[in-house]
Amino acid sequence: MKLLVKAPAKINLSLDVLNKRPDGYHEVEMIMTTIDLADRIELILEEKDIIKINSLNRFVPDDQRNLAYQAANLLKKKFDVKKGVTIKIEKNIPVAAGLAGGSSDAAAVLRGLNKLWDLGLTLDELAEIGAEIGSDVSFCVYGGTALATGRGEIIKQIPAPPICWVVLAKPFIGVSTADIYKKLDVSQINHPDTEQMIDCIRTGDYDEMCRNVGNVLEDVTLNLYPEVAQIKDQMKKFGADAVLMSGSGPTVFGLIEHDSRMNRVYNGLRGFCDQVFAVRMMGNRHTLD
C-alpha cells in the first residue's frame, strides 16, 4: 500500500521573540502561512518493522537525523506499531532555508502514517506529537495560516491572508536556526505589531499587511550573511510590495499583488540568485481525508 502526501513550505509574515525561557528555548509570537511550494512524500507500507528514508537530495539525511524518520519512529513507539514504512522524499523546498521544509516533511509523515497505520488520531493529537519533534512541526501538521506562540507549538488558526504572489529567493548558503537565536540580543529588539498584522489579515487589507511585516531575526542574519541583505535590496528595487526574510533565513520573500510586477521581480532575481520561486499562499488548513 502506498500513500502520497504534500508537505508545503511556510513563510513568516511576522516573527517576534519575547524573551528567553528557562528551558533554553525562546518565547515567540509568529504569524505563519503555508505556500504552494511543497515536497512530495511517498509512504510505502512495509510488513517488516523498519523505517527507511529514500531521497535523491544529497543534503537530506537518510537516517535518524531526518525529522521525517523521527516522526515515523515516534509514532511507532507511542502506539506500538509493528509494521514499517519506506519514506520517499522528493525535495522541492530548499534545505536550511527558513521555510520549515524538514518540519513540513515530518508533519506530512505524521498525517500520512496516521492513515497508513490506521491510528485514528485527530489533527490536534498529531500536532501535539509533532511538538516533540520540533517547534515548527505542530504548525505544519495543521497548515493554513496561524498565530504560533510558546516556542512555536501553540497554534491558533486565523483567516487566510489577502491573495497575492510570493516570490522567494534563496542564496547558496544554509543558516543554522540555533546559531541565529544564540546571537539574538532580546533587549535590543524592535518588536513588530503582531495584533496589527492579525487585524490586517482578518480585514483583508493587503496594503496594511505589507506595511506590518516584520522579523526580529532579520538583523542578526543580515549582519552575518551580506548576500541575504543584497537579495533583499534587489527585491525591493525590482518592485515587491513588501520584502522580508523568512524564519532565520536565508530565504527572502516578496509579496506582490499584480502579475506583471511579479514577473519583473521573478525574472530580475533569476539573474541574481541561485534558487527563485514564484508561488501563491495556500491559506487553508490540511484535512485528514
N, C-alpha and C positions, 0 to 999 in steps of 0.2 A: 504494500500500500504506500502511495506517495501523496504528498501534500505540498502545494506551493503557497508561500506567504510573502507578501511585500513588507519591506522594512524601510519606511520613509525616513529621510533626514529631517532635522528640526533646525530652526533658527531662533535666536533670542531677539524679540523686539525690544525687550528691556531686561537688564540684568543688574541687580543691586546686591551688594554684600553688606549686611547689617553689623555683624560682629563675628568674632571667633568663639566657637563653642568649647566647653570643657572637654568634649570628646575629640577635639582636634579638627573637626570639620568647621566650615563657616556657615552661619545663618544667612540664607539668601532669600531674595524675592525676585522671581524671574517670570516673564511672560514669554511663553514658548508656543510656536505653532509649527505643524508639520508641513512640509513642502513636497512637491511632486518630483523628487529625486530620490530614488529608492534602490536598495539592494534587493535581490531576489533570493529567497531562501527556499530550498527544496528539502523536505524532510522525508526520508525513506525509512519505513518501519523495518527494524531488524529483530528477528526472533532471539538472537543471541543478546546477552547482557553487555552491550558495548555502546560506546559513543564515539563516532568518527566524524572528523571535520575535513571536508574537501573544499579547497579554494585555489584558484589559479593565480591569485594575487600574492606576490612574494612578501608583502608587508602584513599579511593576515596570518597569525599563528594558527597551527593546526593541532594544538594541544590544550592543556588546562589553562593556559593564559588567555585563551579566547573566551570572551563573555558569552558567546552562544553555547560553547561547551559547558561553561559554568551554569548556565540556565538549565540545560538538559540534566546535568548532574544533580543540581539542587532538587529538581522535580522528582528524579529517580529516588533520591534519598528520603525526601519528605513523604512520598506516597508508596514507597517500597515497590517501585515498578521493576519487573523482572525482564521486560523487553528492552530493546535498544533502539538506536537511531543513527542513521548517517545524515549529516547536515552538510548540504552543498550550498556554498555561499558564492553568488555572483555579485561581485563588488562593483557598484557604480558610485557610491558615496566615497569621496576621498578619505583616506585614512589619516587619523590625528589632525583633524581639520576644524574641530569645534562644531561639528554638525551631528554629533551623537550617533555616528554610524555603528560603532560596536554595541552601544546600548540598544539601538533600534534592532540590531540583529538578535540580541538576547531577548528582547521583548517579543519579536516575531516568533522565536523558538518557543517561548512560554505559551503564546496564543496557539501556535500550531500543534505543539505536543499535548496541550490540553484536549485537543480534538483527536489527535492520532492515538494517544494512550487512553482516551475516553475517561478523563479525570473529572469532568463535570464542574470545573471551577468557574467562578464569576470573574469578570474583569477586575473588580475590586480585590478579590483574593489573589489574582495573578499579579496585580500591581504591588501588593504587599510583599509577595515573594520577590518580585523584581527589585524592591528596595534593598534586599540583602546582597544583590549583585553589584549595583552601582546607583549613584544618585539620580541619573537621568532615565534609568530603566522604567521606573514607575510611570513617568510621563509618556514614554514611548509605548508602553502597554496600551494606554488609552488613545494616544494620538490626538488630533484635533488642535484646539487652542486652549491654553490653561495658564492659570497662575500657579507657580510652584514655589512652596515655601519650605521651612525647615532646612534640611540640607539638599532639598530639591525633590523630596519624596512625598510631600504633602500636596496633593493636586486638587485644584478647584477649577472646574470647567468654566470657560467664558465663551461668548459667541465668536464665530469666525471673523477675522479682520476683513475690512473692505477689500474687494477683489483687485489684485494688481499683479504685475510681473515681479519676479525676484531674480535678479542676475547675481550669480555667485562667482567669485574669483579666488582661487587658492594658489599661492606661490608654492614652489617645490621645496617646502620645508614642513616639518612636523613640530607641533608645540605640545609640551607636557602641561596638562592642566594643573597638576600638583605643583610644578615649578612656578607657574604664574601666581597661584594663590599664596605660595610661600613669600613671594616678593611684594605682595599687595600690602600697603600700609592703610589699614582700615580708618585710621584717624584722619587721613588726608583725602577721603573720598568725597566727591561731589555727587550726591545721590540723585538718580533720576526719579521722576514723579510717577511711581507705579500706578497709583489710583487714577491719575490723569490719563495715563495710557489705557487703562481699562475702560474709562469713560469714553475715550475716543473710539475704541473698538466697538463698544456697545451701541454708540450712536452712528457708527459707520462713517465717521469724519476722517477721510483719508488724509487731508492736509494736516490736521492736528495730530494724527497718528505719526506722520512723518516728522513733525516738529518735536515729538516727545520720545523718539527712540533714544536709548542710552545703554551703555555697557561700562561698568566701572573697572572691568579688567582690561579695557582697551589701552589705556595709557601705559600699563605695565608691558603688554605685548608689543606695542608700537615702539617703545624705547629699546626693547631687546632685539626687535626684528624690523629694521628700517624698510625692508621690502613690503611689509604689510602697510606701513604708512604711505608708501608710494602708490600702492594699489588703491588705497582709499582716496588719495588725491586725484588719481586718474579717473576713478569712477565719478567723483564729483564734477570733474572737468567735462566729462562726456555727457553729463546732464541727468544723473539719477536724482530722484526727488528726495531720497534720504539714503544715507550711507552709514553702515555700522559693521563692526566686527561681530561675528557670531561666537558665543561661548568664550573660551580662552584663546580662540583663533587657531590658525592664522587666516581662515577664510573670512573674506569681506563680502557683504551683500549690499545690493542697492535695490530700493523699492522704486518701481516705475509704473506709472498709470497707463501710458499710451504705447501702443505697439511700435510706432515709428521711432520713438525715443529709445525704447527697449532695444531695437535693432542697432541703433547707433552706439549705445553703451556696450552691448554684447560684442559687436564687431570691433569696436575700439580696443576693448580689453583682450580680445583674442590675439592681437598683435603684441601684447604687453605681458601676458601671463600664461602659465602652463595649463591650468585647468579652469575653464569658464563654462558656466551653465546658465540657461535661461529657463526658468520653471514658474509654476504657479503655486500659491498657497493652497493647501488641501482643505483646511477648515473643519472637516467632520471627523468625529471620533471613530475609532475602529469598532467593529462588532464581532461577536463570536460565531457568526454564520459561516 
